[in-house]
């Protein structure tokens, strides 16, 4: 229950921060980019490290980086 509460508080704070940041940036397409994955990843990543270990978290982080690069290239083409 404690972990769920921490996820709720940290997740809500991070999501609110990125929502405000997305509203401040121009063009508004940045709001969607910032709001998509970063909001979900950042609050939960420390719990992944604690629960599943550093090796698993490293693999997940590397996969997310490769996915972000692929996403960037699809926008450019």
PDB file with one MODEL, atoms N, CA, C and O in Angstrom:
MODEL        1
ATOM      1  N   UNK A   1       0.816  -1.193   0.000  1.00  0.00           N
ATOM      2  CA  UNK A   1       0.000   0.000   0.000  1.00  0.00           C
ATOM      3  C   UNK A   1       0.860   1.258   0.000  1.00  0.00           C
ATOM      4  O   UNK A   1       0.523   2.255  -0.639  1.00  0.00           O
ATOM      5  N   UNK A   2       1.976   1.198   0.725  1.00  0.00           N
ATOM      6  CA  UNK A   2       2.880   2.347   0.784  1.00  0.00           C
ATOM      7  C   UNK A   2       3.473   2.642  -0.593  1.00  0.00           C
ATOM      8  O   UNK A   2       3.581   3.802  -0.992  1.00  0.00           O
ATOM      9  N   UNK A   3       3.859   1.584  -1.320  1.00  0.00           N
ATOM     10  CA  UNK A   3       4.426   1.769  -2.654  1.00  0.00           C
ATOM     11  C   UNK A   3       3.401   2.394  -3.594  1.00  0.00           C
ATOM     12  O   UNK A   3       3.740   3.262  -4.397  1.00  0.00           O
ATOM     13  N   UNK A   4       2.174   1.962  -3.497  1.00  0.00           N
ATOM     14  CA  UNK A   4       1.108   2.510  -4.334  1.00  0.00           C
ATOM     15  C   UNK A   4       0.907   3.997  -4.050  1.00  0.00           C
ATOM     16  O   UNK A   4       0.733   4.787  -4.979  1.00  0.00           O
ATOM     17  N   UNK A   5       0.931   4.378  -2.795  1.00  0.00           N
ATOM     18  CA  UNK A   5       0.778   5.784  -2.420  1.00  0.00           C
ATOM     19  C   UNK A   5       1.940   6.621  -2.960  1.00  0.00           C
ATOM     20  O   UNK A   5       1.729   7.714  -3.484  1.00  0.00           O
ATOM     21  N   UNK A   6       3.170   6.105  -2.830  1.00  0.00           N
ATOM     22  CA  UNK A   6       4.340   6.831  -3.329  1.00  0.00           C
ATOM     23  C   UNK A   6       4.255   6.988  -4.842  1.00  0.00           C
ATOM     24  O   UNK A   6       4.533   8.063  -5.372  1.00  0.00           O
ATOM     25  N   UNK A   7       3.873   5.920  -5.538  1.00  0.00           N
ATOM     26  CA  UNK A   7       3.712   6.015  -6.996  1.00  0.00           C
ATOM     27  C   UNK A   7       2.672   7.066  -7.370  1.00  0.00           C
ATOM     28  O   UNK A   7       2.852   7.819  -8.326  1.00  0.00           O
ATOM     29  N   UNK A   8       1.596   7.107  -6.614  1.00  0.00           N
ATOM     30  CA  UNK A   8       0.531   8.064  -6.881  1.00  0.00           C
ATOM     31  C   UNK A   8       1.029   9.496  -6.710  1.00  0.00           C
ATOM     32  O   UNK A   8       0.786  10.345  -7.567  1.00  0.00           O
ATOM     33  N   UNK A   9       1.717   9.764  -5.617  1.00  0.00           N
ATOM     34  CA  UNK A   9       2.186  11.121  -5.330  1.00  0.00           C
ATOM     35  C   UNK A   9       3.279  11.545  -6.310  1.00  0.00           C
ATOM     36  O   UNK A   9       3.210  12.624  -6.899  1.00  0.00           O
ATOM     37  N   UNK A  10       4.285  10.688  -6.480  1.00  0.00           N
ATOM     38  CA  UNK A  10       5.391  11.032  -7.385  1.00  0.00           C
ATOM     39  C   UNK A  10       4.890  11.113  -8.820  1.00  0.00           C
ATOM     40  O   UNK A  10       5.240  12.040  -9.550  1.00  0.00           O
ATOM     41  N   UNK A  11       4.083  10.158  -9.223  1.00  0.00           N
ATOM     42  CA  UNK A  11       3.549  10.168 -10.584  1.00  0.00           C
ATOM     43  C   UNK A  11       2.714  11.400 -10.870  1.00  0.00           C
ATOM     44  O   UNK A  11       2.841  12.007 -11.933  1.00  0.00           O
ATOM     45  N   UNK A  12       1.865  11.772  -9.930  1.00  0.00           N
ATOM     46  CA  UNK A  12       1.052  12.964 -10.117  1.00  0.00           C
ATOM     47  C   UNK A  12       1.874  14.235 -10.197  1.00  0.00           C
ATOM     48  O   UNK A  12       1.568  15.135 -10.979  1.00  0.00           O
ATOM     49  N   UNK A  13       2.915  14.304  -9.388  1.00  0.00           N
ATOM     50  CA  UNK A  13       3.785  15.476  -9.408  1.00  0.00           C
ATOM     51  C   UNK A  13       4.531  15.584 -10.733  1.00  0.00           C
ATOM     52  O   UNK A  13       4.582  16.655 -11.336  1.00  0.00           O
ATOM     53  N   UNK A  14       5.103  14.485 -11.178  1.00  0.00           N
ATOM     54  CA  UNK A  14       5.862  14.496 -12.437  1.00  0.00           C
ATOM     55  C   UNK A  14       4.936  14.772 -13.611  1.00  0.00           C
ATOM     56  O   UNK A  14       5.283  15.543 -14.506  1.00  0.00           O
ATOM     57  N   UNK A  15       3.779  14.158 -13.616  1.00  0.00           N
ATOM     58  CA  UNK A  15       2.833  14.395 -14.712  1.00  0.00           C
ATOM     59  C   UNK A  15       2.384  15.851 -14.750  1.00  0.00           C
ATOM     60  O   UNK A  15       2.255  16.433 -15.827  1.00  0.00           O
ATOM     61  N   UNK A  16       2.148  16.432 -13.602  1.00  0.00           N
ATOM     62  CA  UNK A  16       1.749  17.842 -13.558  1.00  0.00           C
ATOM     63  C   UNK A  16       2.866  18.746 -14.063  1.00  0.00           C
ATOM     64  O   UNK A  16       2.615  19.699 -14.801  1.00  0.00           O
ATOM     65  N   UNK A  17       4.102  18.446 -13.663  1.00  0.00           N
ATOM     66  CA  UNK A  17       5.245  19.233 -14.122  1.00  0.00           C
ATOM     67  C   UNK A  17       5.358  19.203 -15.642  1.00  0.00           C
ATOM     68  O   UNK A  17       5.528  20.248 -16.269  1.00  0.00           O
ATOM     69  N   UNK A  18       5.263  18.014 -16.241  1.00  0.00           N
ATOM     70  CA  UNK A  18       5.396  17.913 -17.693  1.00  0.00           C
ATOM     71  C   UNK A  18       4.192  18.518 -18.411  1.00  0.00           C
ATOM     72  O   UNK A  18       4.332  19.009 -19.531  1.00  0.00           O
ATOM     73  N   UNK A  19       3.021  18.493 -17.795  1.00  0.00           N
ATOM     74  CA  UNK A  19       1.861  19.138 -18.397  1.00  0.00           C
ATOM     75  C   UNK A  19       2.064  20.648 -18.466  1.00  0.00           C
ATOM     76  O   UNK A  19       1.764  21.275 -19.482  1.00  0.00           O
ATOM     77  N   UNK A  20       2.568  21.223 -17.391  1.00  0.00           N
ATOM     78  CA  UNK A  20       2.833  22.669 -17.378  1.00  0.00           C
ATOM     79  C   UNK A  20       3.946  23.008 -18.373  1.00  0.00           C
ATOM     80  O   UNK A  20       3.839  23.979 -19.121  1.00  0.00           O
ATOM     81  N   UNK A  21       5.001  22.214 -18.378  1.00  0.00           N
ATOM     82  CA  UNK A  21       6.107  22.443 -19.310  1.00  0.00           C
ATOM     83  C   UNK A  21       5.633  22.341 -20.755  1.00  0.00           C
ATOM     84  O   UNK A  21       6.032  23.141 -21.601  1.00  0.00           O
ATOM     85  N   UNK A  22       4.786  21.361 -21.037  1.00  0.00           N
ATOM     86  CA  UNK A  22       4.244  21.217 -22.389  1.00  0.00           C
ATOM     87  C   UNK A  22       3.381  22.390 -22.801  1.00  0.00           C
ATOM     88  O   UNK A  22       3.374  22.770 -23.972  1.00  0.00           O
ATOM     89  N   UNK A  23       2.654  22.972 -21.862  1.00  0.00           N
ATOM     90  CA  UNK A  23       1.824  24.136 -22.175  1.00  0.00           C
ATOM     91  C   UNK A  23       2.666  25.385 -22.433  1.00  0.00           C
ATOM     92  O   UNK A  23       2.259  26.269 -23.187  1.00  0.00           O
ATOM     93  N   UNK A  24       3.828  25.452 -21.810  1.00  0.00           N
ATOM     94  CA  UNK A  24       4.676  26.627 -21.976  1.00  0.00           C
ATOM     95  C   UNK A  24       5.461  26.611 -23.286  1.00  0.00           C
ATOM     96  O   UNK A  24       5.790  27.670 -23.818  1.00  0.00           O
ATOM     97  N   UNK A  25       5.761  25.441 -23.803  1.00  0.00           N
ATOM     98  CA  UNK A  25       6.579  25.331 -24.998  1.00  0.00           C
ATOM     99  C   UNK A  25       5.763  25.563 -26.261  1.00  0.00           C
ATOM    100  O   UNK A  25       4.568  25.271 -26.317  1.00  0.00           O
ATOM    101  N   UNK A  26       6.429  26.087 -27.256  1.00  0.00           N
ATOM    102  CA  UNK A  26       5.830  26.283 -28.568  1.00  0.00           C
ATOM    103  C   UNK A  26       6.639  25.470 -29.562  1.00  0.00           C
ATOM    104  O   UNK A  26       7.860  25.459 -29.407  1.00  0.00           O
ATOM    105  N   UNK A  27       6.131  24.826 -30.513  1.00  0.00           N
ATOM    106  CA  UNK A  27       4.728  24.598 -30.824  1.00  0.00           C
ATOM    107  C   UNK A  27       4.099  23.612 -29.857  1.00  0.00           C
ATOM    108  O   UNK A  27       4.781  22.947 -29.078  1.00  0.00           O
ATOM    109  N   UNK A  28       2.811  23.539 -29.928  1.00  0.00           N
ATOM    110  CA  UNK A  28       2.064  22.709 -28.978  1.00  0.00           C
ATOM    111  C   UNK A  28       2.294  21.219 -29.196  1.00  0.00           C
ATOM    112  O   UNK A  28       1.889  20.411 -28.361  1.00  0.00           O
ATOM    113  N   UNK A  29       2.931  20.839 -30.294  1.00  0.00           N
ATOM    114  CA  UNK A  29       3.208  19.417 -30.524  1.00  0.00           C
ATOM    115  C   UNK A  29       4.191  18.893 -29.481  1.00  0.00           C
ATOM    116  O   UNK A  29       4.223  17.691 -29.214  1.00  0.00           O
ATOM    117  N   UNK A  30       4.998  19.783 -28.886  1.00  0.00           N
ATOM    118  CA  UNK A  30       5.908  19.354 -27.827  1.00  0.00           C
ATOM    119  C   UNK A  30       5.140  18.871 -26.597  1.00  0.00           C
ATOM    120  O   UNK A  30       5.622  18.009 -25.861  1.00  0.00           O
ATOM    121  N   UNK A  31       3.968  19.414 -26.380  1.00  0.00           N
ATOM    122  CA  UNK A  31       3.173  18.986 -25.230  1.00  0.00           C
ATOM    123  C   UNK A  31       2.849  17.505 -25.334  1.00  0.00           C
ATOM    124  O   UNK A  31       2.899  16.788 -24.335  1.00  0.00           O
ATOM    125  N   UNK A  32       2.521  17.048 -26.516  1.00  0.00           N
ATOM    126  CA  UNK A  32       2.233  15.637 -26.713  1.00  0.00           C
ATOM    127  C   UNK A  32       3.463  14.772 -26.558  1.00  0.00           C
ATOM    128  O   UNK A  32       3.395  13.685 -25.983  1.00  0.00           O
ATOM    129  N   UNK A  33       4.583  15.245 -27.064  1.00  0.00           N
ATOM    130  CA  UNK A  33       5.820  14.472 -26.951  1.00  0.00           C
ATOM    131  C   UNK A  33       6.265  14.363 -25.501  1.00  0.00           C
ATOM    132  O   UNK A  33       6.670  13.294 -25.046  1.00  0.00           O
ATOM    133  N   UNK A  34       6.188  15.462 -24.787  1.00  0.00           N
ATOM    134  CA  UNK A  34       6.589  15.429 -23.379  1.00  0.00           C
ATOM    135  C   UNK A  34       5.610  14.628 -22.535  1.00  0.00           C
ATOM    136  O   UNK A  34       5.999  13.971 -21.570  1.00  0.00           O
ATOM    137  N   UNK A  35       4.368  14.687 -22.900  1.00  0.00           N
ATOM    138  CA  UNK A  35       3.366  14.033 -22.089  1.00  0.00           C
ATOM    139  C   UNK A  35       3.285  12.538 -22.288  1.00  0.00           C
ATOM    140  O   UNK A  35       2.729  11.832 -21.448  1.00  0.00           O
ATOM    141  N   UNK A  36       3.818  12.051 -23.364  1.00  0.00           N
ATOM    142  CA  UNK A  36       3.597  10.655 -23.705  1.00  0.00           C
ATOM    143  C   UNK A  36       4.346   9.692 -22.793  1.00  0.00           C
ATOM    144  O   UNK A  36       3.732   9.092 -21.910  1.00  0.00           O
ATOM    145  N   UNK A  37       5.620   9.530 -22.974  1.00  0.00           N
ATOM    146  CA  UNK A  37       6.333   8.469 -22.283  1.00  0.00           C
ATOM    147  C   UNK A  37       7.020   8.936 -21.010  1.00  0.00           C
ATOM    148  O   UNK A  37       7.101   8.191 -20.033  1.00  0.00           O
ATOM    149  N   UNK A  38       7.509  10.152 -21.021  1.00  0.00           N
ATOM    150  CA  UNK A  38       8.231  10.625 -19.842  1.00  0.00           C
ATOM    151  C   UNK A  38       7.360  10.635 -18.604  1.00  0.00           C
ATOM    152  O   UNK A  38       7.828  10.328 -17.508  1.00  0.00           O
ATOM    153  N   UNK A  39       6.114  10.982 -18.770  1.00  0.00           N
ATOM    154  CA  UNK A  39       5.219  11.024 -17.619  1.00  0.00           C
ATOM    155  C   UNK A  39       5.055   9.651 -16.993  1.00  0.00           C
ATOM    156  O   UNK A  39       4.935   9.528 -15.774  1.00  0.00           O
ATOM    157  N   UNK A  40       5.050   8.634 -17.815  1.00  0.00           N
ATOM    158  CA  UNK A  40       4.852   7.283 -17.282  1.00  0.00           C
ATOM    159  C   UNK A  40       6.156   6.654 -16.805  1.00  0.00           C
ATOM    160  O   UNK A  40       6.160   5.862 -15.862  1.00  0.00           O
ATOM    161  N   UNK A  41       7.238   6.999 -17.443  1.00  0.00           N
ATOM    162  CA  UNK A  41       8.511   6.347 -17.139  1.00  0.00           C
ATOM    163  C   UNK A  41       9.148   6.835 -15.843  1.00  0.00           C
ATOM    164  O   UNK A  41       9.499   6.025 -14.985  1.00  0.00           O
ATOM    165  N   UNK A  42       9.297   8.109 -15.695  1.00  0.00           N
ATOM    166  CA  UNK A  42      10.094   8.650 -14.592  1.00  0.00           C
ATOM    167  C   UNK A  42       9.614   8.264 -13.190  1.00  0.00           C
ATOM    168  O   UNK A  42      10.446   7.910 -12.356  1.00  0.00           O
ATOM    169  N   UNK A  43       8.337   8.314 -12.898  1.00  0.00           N
ATOM    170  CA  UNK A  43       7.944   7.972 -11.523  1.00  0.00           C
ATOM    171  C   UNK A  43       8.090   6.487 -11.201  1.00  0.00           C
ATOM    172  O   UNK A  43       8.258   6.127 -10.036  1.00  0.00           O
ATOM    173  N   UNK A  44       8.030   5.624 -12.206  1.00  0.00           N
ATOM    174  CA  UNK A  44       8.009   4.190 -11.953  1.00  0.00           C
ATOM    175  C   UNK A  44       9.370   3.520 -12.121  1.00  0.00           C
ATOM    176  O   UNK A  44       9.555   2.384 -11.686  1.00  0.00           O
ATOM    177  N   UNK A  45      10.303   4.193 -12.731  1.00  0.00           N
ATOM    178  CA  UNK A  45      11.602   3.581 -12.977  1.00  0.00           C
ATOM    179  C   UNK A  45      12.358   3.216 -11.698  1.00  0.00           C
ATOM    180  O   UNK A  45      12.943   2.134 -11.647  1.00  0.00           O
ATOM    181  N   UNK A  46      12.376   4.057 -10.665  1.00  0.00           N
ATOM    182  CA  UNK A  46      13.061   3.647  -9.426  1.00  0.00           C
ATOM    183  C   UNK A  46      12.469   2.390  -8.794  1.00  0.00           C
ATOM    184  O   UNK A  46      13.196   1.584  -8.214  1.00  0.00           O
ATOM    185  N   UNK A  47      11.163   2.222  -8.905  1.00  0.00           N
ATOM    186  CA  UNK A  47      10.545   1.020  -8.364  1.00  0.00           C
ATOM    187  C   UNK A  47      10.936  -0.216  -9.169  1.00  0.00           C
ATOM    188  O   UNK A  47      11.047  -1.311  -8.617  1.00  0.00           O
ATOM    189  N   UNK A  48      11.145  -0.041 -10.468  1.00  0.00           N
ATOM    190  CA  UNK A  48      11.613  -1.149 -11.295  1.00  0.00           C
ATOM    191  C   UNK A  48      12.995  -1.585 -10.852  1.00  0.00           C
ATOM    192  O   UNK A  48      13.280  -2.781 -10.782  1.00  0.00           O
ATOM    193  N   UNK A  49      13.849  -0.629 -10.554  1.00  0.00           N
ATOM    194  CA  UNK A  49      15.200  -0.957 -10.085  1.00  0.00           C
ATOM    195  C   UNK A  49      15.129  -1.707  -8.756  1.00  0.00           C
ATOM    196  O   UNK A  49      15.820  -2.709  -8.573  1.00  0.00           O
ATOM    197  N   UNK A  50      14.313  -1.238  -7.846  1.00  0.00           N
ATOM    198  CA  UNK A  50      14.218  -1.877  -6.536  1.00  0.00           C
ATOM    199  C   UNK A  50      13.589  -3.267  -6.606  1.00  0.00           C
ATOM    200  O   UNK A  50      14.010  -4.181  -5.898  1.00  0.00           O
ATOM    201  N   UNK A  51      12.598  -3.418  -7.450  1.00  0.00           N
ATOM    202  CA  UNK A  51      11.865  -4.673  -7.517  1.00  0.00           C
ATOM    203  C   UNK A  51      12.556  -5.732  -8.364  1.00  0.00           C
ATOM    204  O   UNK A  51      12.657  -6.886  -7.948  1.00  0.00           O
ATOM    205  N   UNK A  52      13.034  -5.355  -9.547  1.00  0.00           N
ATOM    206  CA  UNK A  52      13.542  -6.333 -10.513  1.00  0.00           C
ATOM    207  C   UNK A  52      15.050  -6.314 -10.675  1.00  0.00           C
ATOM    208  O   UNK A  52      15.611  -7.195 -11.326  1.00  0.00           O
ATOM    209  N   UNK A  53      15.709  -5.335 -10.100  1.00  0.00           N
ATOM    210  CA  UNK A  53      17.165  -5.288 -10.163  1.00  0.00           C
ATOM    211  C   UNK A  53      17.694  -4.347 -11.229  1.00  0.00           C
ATOM    212  O   UNK A  53      16.978  -3.920 -12.135  1.00  0.00           O
ATOM    213  N   UNK A  54      18.973  -4.041 -11.085  1.00  0.00           N
ATOM    214  CA  UNK A  54      19.609  -3.078 -11.987  1.00  0.00           C
ATOM    215  C   UNK A  54      19.740  -3.610 -13.406  1.00  0.00           C
ATOM    216  O   UNK A  54      19.605  -2.850 -14.366  1.00  0.00           O
ATOM    217  N   UNK A  55      20.001  -4.905 -13.550  1.00  0.00           N
ATOM    218  CA  UNK A  55      20.185  -5.475 -14.892  1.00  0.00           C
ATOM    219  C   UNK A  55      18.899  -5.364 -15.710  1.00  0.00           C
ATOM    220  O   UNK A  55      18.929  -4.991 -16.883  1.00  0.00           O
ATOM    221  N   UNK A  56      17.787  -5.687 -15.087  1.00  0.00           N
ATOM    222  CA  UNK A  56      16.501  -5.590 -15.778  1.00  0.00           C
ATOM    223  C   UNK A  56      16.189  -4.132 -16.121  1.00  0.00           C
ATOM    224  O   UNK A  56      15.744  -3.836 -17.230  1.00  0.00           O
ATOM    225  N   UNK A  57      16.418  -3.233 -15.183  1.00  0.00           N
ATOM    226  CA  UNK A  57      16.155  -1.816 -15.417  1.00  0.00           C
ATOM    227  C   UNK A  57      17.059  -1.270 -16.519  1.00  0.00           C
ATOM    228  O   UNK A  57      16.639  -0.425 -17.309  1.00  0.00           O
ATOM    229  N   UNK A  58      18.299  -1.754 -16.570  1.00  0.00           N
ATOM    230  CA  UNK A  58      19.227  -1.332 -17.623  1.00  0.00           C
ATOM    231  C   UNK A  58      18.703  -1.760 -18.986  1.00  0.00           C
ATOM    232  O   UNK A  58      18.737  -0.981 -19.939  1.00  0.00           O
ATOM    233  N   UNK A  59      18.228  -2.975 -19.081  1.00  0.00           N
ATOM    234  CA  UNK A  59      17.678  -3.462 -20.344  1.00  0.00           C
ATOM    235  C   UNK A  59      16.448  -2.661 -20.745  1.00  0.00           C
ATOM    236  O   UNK A  59      16.288  -2.306 -21.913  1.00  0.00           O
ATOM    237  N   UNK A  60      15.594  -2.380 -19.795  1.00  0.00           N
ATOM    238  CA  UNK A  60      14.404  -1.584 -20.080  1.00  0.00           C
ATOM    239  C   UNK A  60      14.763  -0.172 -20.538  1.00  0.00           C
ATOM    240  O   UNK A  60      14.176   0.344 -21.489  1.00  0.00           O
ATOM    241  N   UNK A  61      15.721   0.445 -19.866  1.00  0.00           N
ATOM    242  CA  UNK A  61      16.132   1.805 -20.223  1.00  0.00           C
ATOM    243  C   UNK A  61      16.733   1.838 -21.622  1.00  0.00           C
ATOM    244  O   UNK A  61      16.445   2.740 -22.409  1.00  0.00           O
ATOM    245  N   UNK A  62      17.569   0.852 -21.926  1.00  0.00           N
ATOM    246  CA  UNK A  62      18.184   0.797 -23.251  1.00  0.00           C
ATOM    247  C   UNK A  62      17.112   0.607 -24.331  1.00  0.00           C
ATOM    248  O   UNK A  62      17.184   1.223 -25.394  1.00  0.00           O
ATOM    249  N   UNK A  63      16.139  -0.230 -24.061  1.00  0.00           N
ATOM    250  CA  UNK A  63      15.048  -0.447 -25.011  1.00  0.00           C
ATOM    251  C   UNK A  63      14.248   0.832 -25.233  1.00  0.00           C
ATOM    252  O   UNK A  63      13.835   1.120 -26.356  1.00  0.00           O
ATOM    253  N   UNK A  64      14.030   1.596 -24.171  1.00  0.00           N
ATOM    254  CA  UNK A  64      13.291   2.845 -24.302  1.00  0.00           C
ATOM    255  C   UNK A  64      14.084   3.881 -25.096  1.00  0.00           C
ATOM    256  O   UNK A  64      13.506   4.653 -25.861  1.00  0.00           O
ATOM    257  N   UNK A  65      15.390   3.901 -24.919  1.00  0.00           N
ATOM    258  CA  UNK A  65      16.228   4.831 -25.674  1.00  0.00           C
ATOM    259  C   UNK A  65      16.194   4.496 -27.154  1.00  0.00           C
ATOM    260  O   UNK A  65      16.056   5.387 -27.992  1.00  0.00           O
ATOM    261  N   UNK A  66      16.319   3.218 -27.480  1.00  0.00           N
ATOM    262  CA  UNK A  66      16.257   2.791 -28.884  1.00  0.00           C
ATOM    263  C   UNK A  66      14.889   3.129 -29.472  1.00  0.00           C
ATOM    264  O   UNK A  66      14.799   3.580 -30.614  1.00  0.00           O
ATOM    265  N   UNK A  67      13.826   2.913 -28.698  1.00  0.00           N
ATOM    266  CA  UNK A  67      12.489   3.264 -29.158  1.00  0.00           C
ATOM    267  C   UNK A  67      12.332   4.760 -29.392  1.00  0.00           C
ATOM    268  O   UNK A  67      11.675   5.171 -30.348  1.00  0.00           O
ATOM    269  N   UNK A  68      12.924   5.571 -28.534  1.00  0.00           N
ATOM    270  CA  UNK A  68      12.852   7.024 -28.705  1.00  0.00           C
ATOM    271  C   UNK A  68      13.595   7.468 -29.960  1.00  0.00           C
ATOM    272  O   UNK A  68      13.132   8.349 -30.685  1.00  0.00           O
ATOM    273  N   UNK A  69      14.744   6.855 -30.210  1.00  0.00           N
ATOM    274  CA  UNK A  69      15.504   7.176 -31.424  1.00  0.00           C
ATOM    275  C   UNK A  69      14.712   6.783 -32.664  1.00  0.00           C
ATOM    276  O   UNK A  69      14.652   7.544 -33.629  1.00  0.00           O
ATOM    277  N   UNK A  70      14.102   5.597 -32.643  1.00  0.00           N
ATOM    278  CA  UNK A  70      13.288   5.159 -33.772  1.00  0.00           C
ATOM    279  C   UNK A  70      12.101   6.096 -33.980  1.00  0.00           C
ATOM    280  O   UNK A  70      11.754   6.418 -35.117  1.00  0.00           O
ATOM    281  N   UNK A  71      11.485   6.529 -32.896  1.00  0.00           N
ATOM    282  CA  UNK A  71      10.371   7.457 -32.986  1.00  0.00           C
ATOM    283  C   UNK A  71      10.816   8.784 -33.602  1.00  0.00           C
ATOM    284  O   UNK A  71      10.110   9.359 -34.431  1.00  0.00           O
ATOM    285  N   UNK A  72      11.984   9.262 -33.192  1.00  0.00           N
ATOM    286  CA  UNK A  72      12.518  10.511 -33.754  1.00  0.00           C
ATOM    287  C   UNK A  72      12.719  10.390 -35.259  1.00  0.00           C
ATOM    288  O   UNK A  72      12.373  11.300 -36.011  1.00  0.00           O
ATOM    289  N   UNK A  73      13.282   9.260 -35.699  1.00  0.00           N
ATOM    290  CA  UNK A  73      13.530   9.072 -37.130  1.00  0.00           C
ATOM    291  C   UNK A  73      12.232   8.942 -37.924  1.00  0.00           C
ATOM    292  O   UNK A  73      12.180   9.360 -39.080  1.00  0.00           O
ATOM    293  N   UNK A  74      11.197   8.378 -37.334  1.00  0.00           N
ATOM    294  CA  UNK A  74       9.921   8.299 -38.050  1.00  0.00           C
ATOM    295  C   UNK A  74       9.297   9.680 -38.209  1.00  0.00           C
ATOM    296  O   UNK A  74       8.565   9.919 -39.169  1.00  0.00           O
ATOM    297  N   UNK A  75       9.574  10.585 -37.287  1.00  0.00           N
ATOM    298  CA  UNK A  75       9.066  11.946 -37.422  1.00  0.00           C
ATOM    299  C   UNK A  75       9.818  12.722 -38.494  1.00  0.00           C
ATOM    300  O   UNK A  75       9.254  13.610 -39.134  1.00  0.00           O
ATOM    301  N   UNK A  76      11.077  12.392 -38.688  1.00  0.00           N
ATOM    302  CA  UNK A  76      11.904  13.121 -39.649  1.00  0.00           C
ATOM    303  C   UNK A  76      11.695  12.654 -41.084  1.00  0.00           C
ATOM    304  O   UNK A  76      11.986  13.394 -42.024  1.00  0.00           O
ATOM    305  N   UNK A  77      11.204  11.459 -41.256  1.00  0.00           N
ATOM    306  CA  UNK A  77      11.061  10.900 -42.605  1.00  0.00           C
ATOM    307  C   UNK A  77       9.734  11.247 -43.212  1.00  0.00           C
ATOM    308  O   UNK A  77       9.451  10.855 -44.344  1.00  0.00           O
TER     309      UNK A  77
ENDMDL
END
